[in-house]
Amino acid sequence: MKTERVWKMYWSATGTTKIVVSAIADRLAAELGLAVETYDFTLPAARRTAPEFAAGDVVVFGTPTYAGRVPNVLLKYLETVKGGGAAAIPVVTFGNRAFDDALIELRDILTDNGFRPFAGAAFVGEHSFSKTLAAGRPDVDDLLLAAQFAGQAAARLAGVDGQTPPVEVPGRAREARTYYQPRDRAGNPVDIRKVKPLTGEACDQCGICAAVCPMGSINPENVREYTGICIKCGACVKKCPQGAKYYDDAGYLYHKTELEEGYKRRAEVRLFF
């Protein structure tokens, strides 16, 4: 195919998915001698519309992995993003545990919506719950792999056409996909879906947490008040300059500790063509 535009499109609450998608798309564009266009749909206002893609576009499309899947709060929006025959590279990030079915789910969403996913990748990013689990990732080595992957993708684009099958990636069939369920040592489920962060005395009401919340759930007039759901994305906690946002829920802290203690090894980046 003849490529006319390169896009980076992503949802990235704490910035790790943005870094990876940007590294791939920027290098891909450089290899092809094209400029890059960006669509960041992290914040609610950006999910009211979507770019119009067409054959001749290649879209590096990224989301994080939540509970082993594409974040379920994005699914209705993703249904509205139409590919128009564009080539695509689905990319997921995961917090050092596993990406489970996230990459195959994102690939299937893009395929169903008229994209042609010809390559895919799973990169590690610092976990949204933690500052120690996969701390600092994606790092220099990860970004070197992203650049190499982009170079390989650029070389393969010429052979992508309407008959190109979707890239093969690991994961279960649609009907078999379930969400990862954290459990305690006795095997009982740990349910943190309704847990919300607290706000400490260090808060100076700067409003950054409300501005970065991807669900628009923090009241900017009173940042201790939640007007919607919390998806535990970590944006308000990690981006608060005063370190005033935190969790004290026992189940959340248990799960966070289990992850930090159980997944200390360096998880590998996975690349697929």
Protein Blocks (a to p, Z undefined) as FASTA:
>chain_A
ZZfbdcdddddfkommmmmmmmmmmmmmmmnopacddddfkbmklmmbccdddehiacdd
ddddeehiacfklmmmmmmmcgklpacddddddehiagkjmmmmmmmmmmmnopacfbdc
ddddddfkbckgoghiacfklmmmmmmmmmmmmmmmmmgcfklccdddedddfklpccdd
dddfkopacdfklpccdddfklgolommmmmmmnlpacfklmkbcfbdcehlommmmmmm
nlpaccfbfklmmmmmmmmmmmmbccdddddZZ
